[in-house]
């Protein structure tokens, strides 16, 4: 009985994995969990950027983006830390995954503002790769030797973008150009691309 009632560890996950994982039910403990690989996950540990807030009646929603996906954290009771959090800040959350109106969301047990440094740490701990590798390779093959660097980078972004932007790391991985980061910075400054989420870019 003691083992069944023991609190499960909070597993570090990217939002993409939370949204894609299958959900199941453990009969012996009457708890739902996410099946991530061979692991049963009852509680999650997430670090993400707060991109929007919304309050409807007594329900507060924090919309989070960690570069791999988006998810909302629901607060059905007053929570000072959540109420005071500001858009653009990094947020650390430990909690459970629940459903509300057919939407998968986070039900936080712990929430606090985190230093942006932890976003980079989490990205290194749980590297996330865009699944459209084949498309990027096709674009690189099609690029002509005399194409301008910005044109090559634009083609890579277009091929990788599945609608929600492309991780800058993925562009760097599939670009054979020197100083790709500088070209991306110039494209951002010139308005050729924009950053639609932390670490993600899109063609204008």
N, C-alpha and C positions, 0 to 999 in steps of 0.2 A: 504493500500500500504506500509506503514511504517513497519508493521509486516512482510510482505513478503520479504522485502529487508534487514531485520535485520539479522545479522550474527548468524548462529546457533552455539550452544555451542559445543566444541570439547569433544567427549565422550571417556573416557579411555577404551581401548579394548586391548585384547591380539591378537596377529597376527592370531592365530588359528580361533578366532571368525570372524576376518575380512575376512579370506579366505573362511570360511564356510557360511557366511551370504548371504541370498538372496538379489539380487539387484532389485530395482524398480524405478519408475519414478513418480514424483509429478507434475501433470499437471498444477496446479494453479501457481506454481513457476518455472516450466520447469527445475527442478533439479532432479538429480538421488540421491538415498540414499540407505543405507544398512538397511535391516529389521532385527534387533537384538531383538528377543523376541517380545515385543509389542512396542518397541522403534524404531523410524525412526532416523537413524544416518547419518547426512550430512557431518560431520567433525569428525576426529578421533584424539586421543591423544595416542601416542605410545612411549614407552621407550624400547630400545633393544640394543644388542651388534652389532657393525659394524664388519661383518665377511669377507667382501670383497668389493673392489671397481673396477669399470670398466668404461672406457671412450671410447666412439665410436663417433668420430667427435666432435660435440658440446654437445652431450648427456652424462651426468654423471649419473652412477647408483651406489647407495649404497645398499649393500645386508645386511639385518638386520635379527637377530635371537633373540627372547625373551624367548626361551625355550619351547614355545608352537607351534612355526612354523617359517617359513621364508617368507620374502617379500622384494621386491626391492623398493627403493625410486628413482624416476626419476627426474633429473634436466635438463630441456631443455635450461635453460639460466645459465650464470655464477653465482655461489653462493659461496662466500668466505668460509663460515662456512663448507659447504659440501666438498669443495675442500681440506680444511685443516684437516678434520677429519681423524683420523688414525685407521687402523684395530685394533680391540681389545678394542676400546673405547666404552663407553655407549653413545648412541645418543637419544636425545629427539626430537620428531617430532610432529607437529600439521599440519594437512592437510586434503586433500580429497582423496577418493579412486577412481581411474580411471582404464581404460583399455588401453593396448598398445600391438598390435600383439596378441590379445586374452589372455593377461596376466594381472591379477589384480595387480595394483601397487599403491604406495603412491605418491601423488602430494603435496609436502610439501609447507606450507605457512611460517612455522617457523621451523628452525633446529638449534640445538646447542649441543655441547658436554655436557654430564651430568656426575655427580659423580656416580661411580658404586653403591653407596648406594641406589640410586633410583631404580635400578633393583630389589633389595630385597623388597623395599617398594611396588613397583608395583605388585610383586608376592604375597604379603600379601593382597593387595587391591583386586586383581582379581585372586584368586586361580584357577589353572588349573589342572584338574585331567585327567589321562589317562583313556580312555573309556574301556580298556580291563581288567576290574577288575575280571571278571569271570575266565579268563585264569590264572591270578595270584593265585586265590584261589585254582584252580585245582593243580597247581604246589606245593603249600604249603601242600596240603593234601598228595601228592605223595612223599614228602620228608620224608626220613626215620629218625628215631630218632638218629641213629648213623652216619648220614651223616656229613661230615665236614662242618663248617660254610660257608666256601668259596664256597663249592659245592651247598649249599642251596641258597646262594645269586646269584650264576651263573644261577641256574634254574629259579629264579624269574625274573632276567633280560631277559633271553631268552623268557619267556612266555609273558612278557609285551612289548617286543620290536616288533613294527610293521614296522620296517625298518628304522626309523629315530632316534633310540636311546630311552632311558628310563629316565624319570626324577628321580633324586636321591631321591626326596621326596616320589615318588611312591614306590621305593624300600624299603625305611624306613617304610612306612605305612604297607606294606605287609610282612615285615620280623618280626618274633617273637623272633629274636636273640637279645641278649644284645650286645652293642658295634658294631652295624651294620656299623656305620660310620667309625670306625677304620678298620674294615675288608675291606670296600670299598677303603679306602685310601691305604691299603696294596696291594690290587688287582691292583690299579692304578700304584703304585710304581713297582710292579713285572711285569707289562705289561700284566696282564690277561684281563684287560678292558682298555678302553681309553675314554676320554671325547671328544665327537664329536661336542658338542655345549654347551653353557653356562647352567650348571646345569643338563646336560644329559650325560649318559654313555652307552657304547656298549661293547659287548664281542668281543675280538680280533678274 
